[in-house]
Amino acid sequence: MNTLLEKGFLAGIGLLSMTREKAQKIIDDLSHEGEVQKNEVTQWVDQLASRGEEERTALRKLIRDEMKKVMDDMGLATKEDIQKLMEKQG
């Protein structure tokens, strides 16, 4: 049986894929084992779900930024570059 610390660590690793439903299941399991008080359940679910969304948002931004750098390094035209050229011609 996992301890609260182990479950917290495992939940931390999975934050990128954390949905409200997954968070609810983890917290419900902890609640049934007596490791989390019933009145803390909703707060923990909200915190885990919120943190999961924050991590996904940060990862999307990181990927976007890195892709932009790669495109810039390769000298590729962006959609905006092409649109500007088309506007100049039109």
N, C-alpha and C positions, 0 to 999 in steps of 0.2 A: 504494500500500500504506500502510495506517495505521500510525503508530508506536504504541508502548506508551502514550505520553501521550494520543494521540488516542483510542485504544480505551478507556483509562481514563475519559476525559471522557465519551465516548459511553455507556459503561456506567453512569456516574454519573447521566446524564440519564434513563436507562431503569430506574433502581432501583425505581421503583414497580411496574414490570411484570416485575421480575427474578424468575425462577424458578430453581430449582436446575439445570434442564436448560439454560436460556439461559446461566447462569453457566458451566456446564461447557463449553458450546460456545465461548464467548468465550475461556476459559482454555485450552482445547484448541488453538484457533487460535493463540493467543500461544505456546503451548508448541511447536507444530510450526514456527513461525517462529523459534524459538530465543530469543524475548524473555522467556520465563519458564522457569525450571528445572523439570524434571519433579517434583522433590520439593516444589515450591511450589504445584503445581496444586491438590491437595486443599485446602490451607489457603486459597487464594484463592477457590475455589468456595464453601467454607463461609462465608467472610467476605462474599462478594457476595450469596449467598442469604440470609444472616442480615440483612444491611443492607437488602435488599429487603423482607423481612418487617417490619423495624422501621419503614421508611418507610411501608408500607401501614397498619400499626397507628397510626402518628402521624396519617396522613391521615384514617383512619376516626374517630379521636377528635376531630380538628379539625372534621370535618363534623358529627358528633354535637353538639359544643358550639355550633357556629354555628346548627344547626337549633333547638336548645333556646332560644337567644337570640331567634331570629326568632319562635318560638312564644310565648315570654314577652312579647315586644314587641307581638304581635298579640292577646294575651290569650286564646289558645286553651287549652282544657283538655287536659291530658295524660291518658293512660290511667290513671295513678295517681289523678289528680283525680276522674275519673269513677267509679273503683272505690271511692274513699273516700265519695263521695256515695251510691253504691248501698248501701254498708255502713251508713251512717247511716239510710237508709230501711228497711233490712231488719231 
